[in-house]
Amino acid sequence: MTDVLDMQMDSIDPRARRDHGGGLDGAMRLFGGARSEWIDLSTGINPHPYPIGDLAHSDWTELPDHGTFEALVAAARSFWSVPEGAAILPAPGASALIARIPALAPAGTVEITPPTYNEHAAAFSAHGWSVQSTGPAEARVLVHPNNPDGRLWTATDASAPLTAIDESFCDVTPDASLIRLAGRPGTVVLKSFGKFWGLAGLRLGFAIARPEIIARLNDLTGPWAVSGPALRIGTQALLDHGWAEQIRTRLAADAARLDSLLTAKGAELSGGTTLFRLYRVEDAAAWQSRLARAHIWSRVFPYSDHFLRLGLPPARGWDRLESAL
């Protein structure tokens, strides 16, 4: 990764602005246009979402029952090949779990290697933890693959007494998953449904860990945390292994197409996954403004003047992106 070294920080300041992708409302205030006119490439959400089937009337009108919940858990266990010693907790998005993981142990020091997804540092800081970029520490966060550079970690990196392995983007590279570690004491593997299946608005995520950890997280999230529609759609999608295989092939092709387009315009590939690509450019803010004038929103970072991150365009967006560049 060409720009990782100059992006390293001696420590992580959790008080720094918690920047994220999205935020089209702000982009529209600056560059005009209606929401329907914009293409949002600032996130890593699959632009080819899983097709939502018919929902039962009861999915909307009744509290979810135990059987529907257990059906989702069974589908998740099969899809991710969850080890026998681990339990699964569905939740209203991975972010809801990230916010609660620091409460699993007494506050101490947590190692989070920058650059990475900043909600982890913010969550640990909010629970009184001291956040540092190198070990040793009582806790460690591994975003796997890392956001934004796509770095992959190994089992030897998951050595802290409390280790959170955030696999929100790992479904594009299932062979790299560290799910086998979910049965270890103190290890929590996180999965995000919205990114790979392209249904971020559904708000569905999973924690996978030993039963005592899952029981504690369940107490912290409370009853009926996942909506009936999310339970139904999540179960259908996780059972559809064929769709997952096909979409991985399509995402890989789209990522290669995006690399070809951007590098031809002078950008240098610096990492990513097949859901988002990270490029080094001379002036990231200028690139973002140029795209925004064509109502295409991209991602830049407060810690680098050179990194531009793009998600994959929808089918209708390729010609517009090329014209904007």
C-alpha positions, 0 to 999 in steps of 0.5 A: 500500500503506497500511502500507508506509511505516511498515514500512520499516526503515533496514536488515535485521537477518538475526538477527531471527526468521525468521518463516514461515507454517505452524507448526500444531503451535505453534497447536495447543499454544496453542489446542487441537484436532487437526490435522484440525480446523484450517484453515491460512490462514497460507501462500499455497498453492493450496487447490485442488491439482493432481490427482496422477495415477498414479505408476510403481513405478520412481518410488519404487524407482529413482534418477531417470534423465537422461531423466526429468530432461530431460522436466521441464526441457523442460516447464518451458521451455515453461510459462514461455517460458524464453528460448533463452539460459537453462538450467533447474535443478530443485531440492528446493524454491525454498528450497534454491536461495535458500540457495545463490545467495549462493555464486555471487559473492564476499561484498559488499553485497546490497540487499533492500527490506523488507518481504519474504520473510526467507529471502533476507536470512538466506541472504546473511548466512550467506554473509558478505554485508552486507544493506542496504535501499537500493543501490548493492550488488553483489547485489540480491533482488527478490521478484516479486510481493513477499511480503507486499504483492504489489509488482511490480518492473520490468526496470530494478530488476534492475541489480545484478551478481548479481540474484535474482528470486524469482517464487515467486508469479508464476504467478498473474500470468504476464504480469508475469513477468520471465523474459525477463531470465533470459538476462542475465549474473548474473541468476537467476529462481526459480520455486516449484512448491508454491504455485501447484500446491498441492503444497508437500510435493512440494518442487520449485523451479527456477532459471533463468539462463545456463548457467554459473550453472546449472552452478554451482548444479548443483554446489552442489545435487549429484546426484539432488536431485529425487525421482522422484515430483517429477519425474513430477508436475512434468512432468505439471502443467507440461504441463497449460496448461489446468489453469493457466488454469482455476485462475487464474480460480478463484483470482481469484474466491476472492481477490475473495470473501475481500476482500469478506468481510474488508472487510465486517468492518472490514479494509482491503485492503493488497495481496497476490496471488490466492494470499494477501491482506494486510489492515490491521486495528487489532490483528493479534494480536487478529484472529489469536487470534480466528480461532485460537479457531475453529481457523483459523490466520492470519499476522501479522508481527513488524514490524507490529501492523496487518498480517494475511495470509490465504491462500485457504480451501478449499471447506469453510472459507468458512462457518467463516471467516465465523462466526469473524469 
